[in-house]
Amino acid sequence: LLGHGSVLAVTSYATRTSPVLRGKWILANLLGAPPQPPPPNVPALEESAGTKENPRTTRAQMELHREKPFCSGCHKIMDPVGLALENFDAIGRWRTQEYGEPIDATGKLVDGTEINGTVDLRNALLKYSDRFVQTTTQKLLTYALGRGLEYYDMPAVRSITRTAAKNDYRFSSLVMGIVESAQFQMRAPE
């Protein structure tokens, strides 16, 4: 999933990658831990892009942006995750350089795990597979119900994931758990 072209394209801008969008997408959609929205009046990254003759790499721009105290808190969480995918360009092609500089896909996650690229990121995320399964279940249940989840839906989410664990978290187990849930079977007619 991390190297899938559609994910990489939707988490990039038309002309460049976005470690912020990529990190935010992974946190929100794979781990169920979306970062806070940015404060108002945050300067755009393009302001630190350098000159046309001497452009800065995305990593260099991010480092300048993180120097701002009101930006560093969230970016220390999102940036390492997104920068681990920098070898993929805006449409998912593999690259080893940006503006003639070698891609630096290293970082340190909030839990202290040091990573270098997509494989390390994937292995680091595997430590949180329970969060991934719960987030996937929540998103599937949201889709199945056609509404957002509420606090009273969470026992069903936990029950579905516990039952799916007995089947090695097979996707079909999650789907069957949702279909058999009271939330799905007793939803109000539209």
C-alpha positions as a Markdown table, in Angstrom:
| # | Residue | x | y | z |
|---|---|---|---|---|
| 1 | Leu | 0.0 | 0.0 | 0.0 |
| 2 | Leu | 2.8 | 2.4 | 0.8 |
| 3 | Gly | 4.2 | 2.2 | -2.7 |
| 4 | His | 0.9 | 2.1 | -4.5 |
| 5 | Gly | 0.8 | 4.8 | -7.2 |
| 6 | Ser | -2.7 | 6.0 | -6.3 |
| 7 | Val | -1.8 | 6.6 | -2.7 |
| 8 | Leu | 1.5 | 8.3 | -3.7 |
| 9 | Ala | -0.3 | 10.5 | -6.2 |
| 10 | Val | -3.2 | 11.6 | -3.9 |
| 11 | Thr | -0.6 | 12.5 | -1.2 |
| 12 | Ser | 1.5 | 14.7 | -3.5 |
| 13 | Tyr | 1.0 | 18.0 | -5.3 |
| 14 | Ala | 0.9 | 18.2 | -9.1 |
| 15 | Thr | 4.6 | 19.2 | -9.4 |
| 16 | Arg | 6.2 | 17.7 | -6.3 |
| 17 | Thr | 5.9 | 15.2 | -3.5 |
| 18 | Ser | 4.5 | 16.2 | -0.1 |
| 19 | Pro | 6.0 | 14.4 | 3.0 |
| 20 | Val | 3.4 | 16.2 | 5.0 |
| 21 | Leu | 0.4 | 14.9 | 3.0 |
| 22 | Arg | 2.0 | 11.4 | 2.9 |
| 23 | Gly | 2.7 | 11.4 | 6.6 |
| 24 | Lys | -0.8 | 12.7 | 7.5 |
| 25 | Trp | -2.4 | 10.1 | 5.2 |
| 26 | Ile | -0.6 | 7.3 | 6.8 |
| 27 | Leu | -1.3 | 8.5 | 10.3 |
| 28 | Ala | -5.0 | 9.1 | 9.6 |
| 29 | Asn | -5.8 | 6.2 | 7.3 |
| 30 | Leu | -3.5 | 3.4 | 8.5 |
| 31 | Leu | -3.1 | 4.2 | 12.2 |
| 32 | Gly | -6.3 | 6.1 | 13.0 |
| 33 | Ala | -4.2 | 9.0 | 14.5 |
| 34 | Pro | -4.7 | 12.1 | 12.4 |
| 35 | Pro | -2.6 | 15.1 | 13.4 |
| 36 | Gln | -4.2 | 18.3 | 14.4 |
| 37 | Pro | -5.0 | 20.8 | 11.7 |
| 38 | Pro | -2.4 | 23.5 | 11.1 |
| 39 | Pro | -2.7 | 26.8 | 13.0 |
| 40 | Pro | -4.0 | 29.7 | 10.9 |
| 41 | Asn | -1.5 | 31.8 | 8.9 |
| 42 | Val | 1.1 | 29.1 | 8.5 |
| 43 | Pro | 3.4 | 30.1 | 5.7 |
| 44 | Ala | 3.4 | 28.0 | 2.6 |
| 45 | Leu | 6.4 | 25.6 | 2.0 |
| 46 | Glu | 7.0 | 27.3 | -1.4 |
| 47 | Glu | 8.4 | 30.3 | 0.4 |
| 48 | Ser | 11.4 | 28.2 | 1.4 |
| 49 | Ala | 11.8 | 26.6 | -2.0 |
| 50 | Gly | 15.0 | 28.5 | -2.9 |
| 51 | Thr | 15.5 | 30.0 | -6.3 |
| 52 | Lys | 14.9 | 28.7 | -9.8 |
| 53 | Glu | 18.7 | 28.5 | -10.3 |
| 54 | Asn | 19.3 | 26.9 | -6.9 |
| 55 | Pro | 16.2 | 25.0 | -5.7 |
| 56 | Arg | 16.0 | 23.3 | -2.3 |
| 57 | Thr | 15.1 | 19.7 | -2.0 |
| 58 | Thr | 11.9 | 18.8 | -0.3 |
| 59 | Arg | 13.8 | 17.7 | 2.8 |
| 60 | Ala | 15.7 | 21.0 | 3.0 |
| 61 | Gln | 12.4 | 22.9 | 2.7 |
| 62 | Met | 10.8 | 20.8 | 5.5 |
| 63 | Glu | 13.8 | 21.3 | 7.8 |
| 64 | Leu | 13.4 | 25.1 | 7.3 |
| 65 | His | 9.7 | 24.9 | 8.0 |
| 66 | Arg | 10.2 | 22.8 | 11.1 |
| 67 | Glu | 12.4 | 25.5 | 12.6 |
| 68 | Lys | 9.3 | 27.6 | 13.3 |
| 69 | Pro | 8.2 | 26.7 | 16.8 |
| 70 | Phe | 4.5 | 26.6 | 16.0 |
| 71 | Cys | 5.2 | 24.1 | 13.2 |
| 72 | Ser | 7.7 | 21.7 | 14.8 |
| 73 | Gly | 5.2 | 19.9 | 17.1 |
| 74 | Cys | 3.1 | 18.3 | 14.4 |
| 75 | His | 5.9 | 18.0 | 11.8 |
| 76 | Lys | 8.1 | 15.9 | 14.0 |
| 77 | Ile | 5.4 | 13.3 | 13.9 |
| 78 | Met | 4.4 | 13.6 | 10.2 |
| 79 | Asp | 7.6 | 14.4 | 8.4 |
| 80 | Pro | 9.7 | 11.3 | 9.2 |
| 81 | Val | 6.8 | 9.1 | 7.9 |
| 82 | Gly | 6.4 | 11.1 | 4.7 |
| 83 | Leu | 10.1 | 11.6 | 4.1 |
| 84 | Ala | 10.6 | 7.8 | 4.2 |
| 85 | Leu | 8.6 | 7.7 | 0.9 |
| 86 | Glu | 10.7 | 10.4 | -0.8 |
| 87 | Asn | 12.2 | 7.9 | -3.2 |
| 88 | Phe | 8.8 | 7.9 | -4.9 |
| 89 | Asp | 8.1 | 11.0 | -7.0 |
| 90 | Ala | 4.7 | 12.7 | -7.2 |
| 91 | Ile | 3.2 | 9.9 | -9.3 |
| 92 | Gly | 4.9 | 7.0 | -7.7 |
| 93 | Arg | 8.0 | 6.5 | -9.9 |
| 94 | Trp | 11.1 | 5.5 | -8.1 |
| 95 | Arg | 13.9 | 8.1 | -8.0 |
| 96 | Thr | 17.3 | 8.3 | -6.4 |
| 97 | Gln | 17.9 | 12.1 | -6.8 |
| 98 | Glu | 16.1 | 15.4 | -6.4 |
| 99 | Tyr | 17.6 | 18.4 | -8.1 |
| 100 | Gly | 20.9 | 16.5 | -8.5 |
| 101 | Glu | 21.0 | 15.6 | -4.7 |
| 102 | Pro | 20.7 | 12.1 | -3.5 |
| 103 | Ile | 17.3 | 11.4 | -1.8 |
| 104 | Asp | 17.6 | 11.2 | 2.0 |
| 105 | Ala | 14.8 | 8.9 | 3.2 |
| 106 | Thr | 16.0 | 8.6 | 6.8 |
| 107 | Gly | 14.1 | 9.7 | 9.8 |
| 108 | Lys | 13.3 | 9.0 | 13.4 |
| 109 | Leu | 9.7 | 8.2 | 14.4 |
| 110 | Val | 8.1 | 9.5 | 17.5 |
| 111 | Asp | 8.6 | 6.2 | 19.2 |
| 112 | Gly | 12.3 | 6.5 | 18.6 |
| 113 | Thr | 12.5 | 4.0 | 15.7 |
| 114 | Glu | 15.1 | 5.0 | 13.2 |
| 115 | Ile | 14.0 | 4.4 | 9.6 |
| 116 | Asn | 15.6 | 4.6 | 6.1 |
| 117 | Gly | 13.1 | 4.3 | 3.4 |
| 118 | Thr | 9.9 | 2.5 | 2.6 |
| 119 | Val | 10.9 | -1.0 | 3.9 |
| 120 | Asp | 11.9 | 0.3 | 7.3 |
| 121 | Leu | 8.7 | 2.4 | 7.5 |
| 122 | Arg | 6.6 | -0.7 | 6.7 |
| 123 | Asn | 8.4 | -2.7 | 9.3 |
| 124 | Ala | 8.0 | 0.0 | 11.9 |
| 125 | Leu | 4.3 | 0.3 | 11.1 |
| 126 | Leu | 3.9 | -3.5 | 11.6 |
| 127 | Lys | 4.5 | -2.9 | 15.3 |
| 128 | Tyr | 1.1 | -1.1 | 15.3 |
| 129 | Ser | -0.8 | -3.8 | 13.3 |
| 130 | Asp | -3.6 | -3.7 | 15.9 |
| 131 | Arg | -4.1 | 0.0 | 15.3 |
| 132 | Phe | -4.2 | -0.7 | 11.5 |
| 133 | Val | -6.9 | -3.5 | 11.9 |
| 134 | Gln | -9.0 | -1.2 | 14.2 |
| 135 | Thr | -8.7 | 1.7 | 11.8 |
| 136 | Thr | -9.6 | -0.5 | 8.8 |
| 137 | Thr | -12.6 | -1.9 | 10.7 |
| 138 | Gln | -13.8 | 1.6 | 11.5 |
| 139 | Lys | -13.5 | 2.8 | 7.9 |
| 140 | Leu | -15.2 | -0.3 | 6.6 |
| 141 | Leu | -18.0 | 0.0 | 9.1 |
| 142 | Thr | -18.4 | 3.7 | 8.3 |
| 143 | Tyr | -18.8 | 2.8 | 4.6 |
| 144 | Ala | -21.2 | 0.0 | 5.4 |
| 145 | Leu | -23.4 | 2.1 | 7.6 |
| 146 | Gly | -23.2 | 5.2 | 5.3 |
| 147 | Arg | -22.6 | 7.4 | 8.4 |
| 148 | Gly | -19.8 | 8.4 | 10.7 |
| 149 | Leu | -19.1 | 6.3 | 13.8 |
| 150 | Glu | -20.1 | 7.3 | 17.2 |
| 151 | Tyr | -18.8 | 6.4 | 20.7 |
| 152 | Tyr | -21.6 | 3.7 | 21.0 |
| 153 | Asp | -20.2 | 2.0 | 17.8 |
| 154 | Met | -16.8 | 1.3 | 19.3 |
| 155 | Pro | -17.8 | -1.8 | 21.2 |
| 156 | Ala | -18.9 | -3.3 | 17.9 |
| 157 | Val | -15.5 | -2.3 | 16.3 |
| 158 | Arg | -13.6 | -4.0 | 19.1 |
| 159 | Ser | -15.8 | -7.1 | 18.9 |
| 160 | Ile | -15.3 | -7.3 | 15.1 |
| 161 | Thr | -11.5 | -7.0 | 15.4 |
| 162 | Arg | -11.4 | -9.6 | 18.3 |
| 163 | Thr | -13.3 | -12.1 | 16.2 |
| 164 | Ala | -11.2 | -11.4 | 13.1 |
| 165 | Ala | -8.1 | -12.0 | 15.2 |
| 166 | Lys | -9.1 | -15.7 | 15.5 |
| 167 | Asn | -8.9 | -15.9 | 11.7 |
| 168 | Asp | -5.6 | -14.1 | 11.4 |
| 169 | Tyr | -7.4 | -10.9 | 10.5 |
| 170 | Arg | -8.6 | -12.1 | 7.2 |
| 171 | Phe | -10.4 | -9.4 | 5.3 |
| 172 | Ser | -13.4 | -11.7 | 4.9 |
| 173 | Ser | -13.5 | -12.0 | 8.7 |
| 174 | Leu | -13.8 | -8.2 | 9.0 |
| 175 | Val | -16.5 | -8.0 | 6.4 |
| 176 | Met | -18.5 | -10.8 | 7.9 |
| 177 | Gly | -18.1 | -9.2 | 11.4 |
| 178 | Ile | -19.5 | -6.0 | 10.0 |
| 179 | Val | -22.4 | -7.7 | 8.2 |
| 180 | Glu | -23.3 | -9.7 | 11.3 |
| 181 | Ser | -23.1 | -6.6 | 13.6 |
| 182 | Ala | -26.2 | -5.1 | 15.1 |
| 183 | Gln | -25.2 | -1.7 | 13.7 |
| 184 | Phe | -25.4 | -3.1 | 10.2 |
| 185 | Gln | -28.4 | -5.3 | 10.6 |
| 186 | Met | -30.5 | -2.9 | 12.5 |
| 187 | Arg | -29.6 | 0.4 | 10.8 |
| 188 | Ala | -32.5 | 2.8 | 10.2 |
| 189 | Pro | -34.0 | 2.8 | 6.7 |
| 190 | Glu | -33.1 | 5.8 | 4.6 |
